[in-house]
Amino acid sequence: MRDYEKLKIDWPAEGVLRIVISEPGRLNAVDRTGHRELAEVWRDAGDDDAVRAVLIRGEGEAFSAGGDLSMIEEMTRDHATRMRVFAEARDIVYNVINCPKPVVSAIQGPAVGAGLAVALLADVSVAGRTARVIDGHTRLGVAAGDHAAIVWPLLCGLAKAKYHLLLCEPVTGEQAEAMGLVSLCVDDDLVHERALEVAVRLANGSAEAIRLTKYALNNWLRLAGPSFDASLAMEFLGFTGPDVAEGVRAVRDKRPPRFT
């Protein structure tokens, strides 16, 4: 595996590649570099014969606070930036789905934006009881593209998906397990230990059987690909509109947005 700037890479167990989203002091928000690396790392992991399972987590007590606001503001102003991030957002989703190695996510604290996409698309997701899963797209003033349309309805049903995606209603780890949004919920101080145990079990299993089972199961997600592609286009269309400016101001001011 090559070196990354915003992702820390290590090997906590034989065959287990651990990816740590690292932006200390900023709840692991994903900036321009981090967003690109979060799209690329899955191909690198898939091509590395030493990797038998992937574990992804955030540094410290947060998974990821989502996209960096300065990157979002740049997207609203510059078409080239918008198209670059659009391609990366698509790659993040499809590269996790198509990664031949099993992926385990350890979700602690807030999980938002691109980080949340990876957390929920992982083959096995382990959440802490007080983790906060939030899809904040409509609060920002753009459509819930990203990963939402491809995976939320399949995991928790359309009624729950609409409730949480339209209202940006947070979901705790306990609620996420109860509604089928994550695989497991454990005490907060056990999240990383339990996720590593799962990753080790996968690494020690039949690589071929696990790879092909993942491929077959993820055909359900591939069937939703057209819905995802459309939702992502709608989201990025929103970055050219007037609402996103108020959404960004509201996030910066830590207040509800006042859309007109």
PyMOL commands that set and color helices and strands:
alter all, ss='L'
color gray80, all
select helices_A, chain A and resi 32-47+69-77+79-98+113-121+137-140+148-156+158-167+173-178+188-203+207-217+219-223+225-238+243-253
alter helices_A, ss='H'
color red, helices_A
select strands_A, chain A and resi 7-13+16-21+53-58+103-107+110-112+124-128+132-134+171-172+184-186
alter strands_A, ss='S'
color yellow, strands_A
deselect
rebuild
show_as cartoon
